[in-house]
């Protein structure tokens, strides 16, 4: 939801979801789920 991503809390929620999802896929594919954080250098919501 674009409105939610306009807030700091929304971005932090997305970071958590991405970190969890990426680690799950890495664990399934390679046995390694080792990312700690996801960072945004820029953010465009359309």
Residue frames relative to the residue before (quaternion, step in Angstrom):
aa qw qx qy qz dx dy dz
X 1.0000 0.0000 0.0000 0.0000 0.00 0.00 0.00
X 0.4673 -0.7215 0.4435 0.2540 3.58 -0.64 1.15
X 0.6370 0.5367 -0.3353 0.4402 3.59 0.98 -0.76
X 0.6518 0.5149 -0.3091 0.4631 3.57 0.98 -0.85
X 0.6825 0.4933 -0.2914 0.4537 3.59 0.99 -0.81
X 0.5601 0.5973 -0.3816 0.4289 3.56 1.27 -0.10
X 0.6768 0.4539 -0.2883 0.5028 3.58 1.27 -0.16
X 0.6170 -0.5436 0.4177 0.3865 3.56 -1.22 0.45
X 0.6439 0.5256 -0.3208 0.4542 3.57 0.97 -0.84
X 0.6418 0.5277 -0.3208 0.4548 3.60 0.99 -0.79
X 0.6579 0.4984 -0.3023 0.4768 3.57 0.99 -0.84
X 0.6528 0.5051 -0.3143 0.4690 3.58 0.99 -0.79
X 0.6140 0.5317 -0.3393 0.4745 3.59 1.08 -0.70
X 0.6540 0.5037 -0.3055 0.4747 3.58 0.94 -0.90
X 0.6224 0.5379 -0.3408 0.4551 3.60 0.97 -0.80
X 0.6699 0.5024 -0.2967 0.4591 3.58 0.91 -0.88
X 0.6590 0.5052 -0.3052 0.4662 3.56 0.95 -0.87
X 0.6593 0.5037 -0.3069 0.4662 3.59 0.96 -0.86
X 0.6435 0.5246 -0.3231 0.4542 3.58 0.93 -0.88
X 0.6716 0.4969 -0.2911 0.4661 3.58 0.88 -0.94
X 0.6845 0.4927 -0.2862 0.4547 3.58 0.87 -0.96
X 0.6570 0.5018 -0.3124 0.4679 3.59 0.91 -0.89
X 0.6660 0.4977 -0.3092 0.4616 3.60 0.90 -0.85
X 0.6248 0.5372 -0.3387 0.4542 3.58 1.03 -0.74
X 0.6729 0.4810 -0.2937 0.4791 3.59 0.91 -0.91
X 0.6438 0.5164 -0.3264 0.4607 3.60 0.93 -0.85
X 0.6496 0.5186 -0.3139 0.4589 3.58 0.96 -0.85
X 0.6739 0.4947 -0.2939 0.4634 3.59 0.94 -0.89
X 0.7406 0.4412 -0.2306 0.4513 3.59 0.90 -0.93
X 0.8504 0.1406 -0.0235 0.5065 3.58 0.86 -0.88
X 0.5017 -0.6553 0.4305 0.3654 3.58 1.23 -0.09
X 0.6640 0.4515 -0.2876 0.5220 3.57 1.29 0.21
X 0.0312 0.7853 -0.6168 0.0441 3.57 -0.72 1.05
X 0.2584 0.8670 -0.3852 0.1822 3.51 0.69 1.09
X 0.4521 0.6397 -0.5306 0.3238 3.62 0.90 0.61
X 0.3523 -0.7554 0.5216 0.1821 3.53 -1.07 0.77
X 0.8164 0.0198 0.0498 0.5750 3.56 1.00 -0.83
X 0.2413 -0.6959 0.6497 0.1881 3.50 -1.39 0.31
X 0.1113 -0.8018 0.5861 0.0351 3.56 -0.85 0.99
X 0.2688 -0.7368 0.5995 0.1596 3.55 -1.13 0.71
X 0.2406 -0.7634 0.5786 0.1564 3.59 -0.82 0.96
X 0.7624 -0.0375 -0.0094 0.6460 3.54 1.25 -0.45
X 0.1579 -0.7938 0.5856 0.0457 3.52 -1.16 0.55
X 0.0169 -0.7946 0.6060 -0.0317 3.59 -0.62 1.15
X 0.0798 -0.7774 0.6235 0.0220 3.57 -0.81 1.02
X 0.0806 -0.8125 0.5771 0.0166 3.55 -0.69 1.08
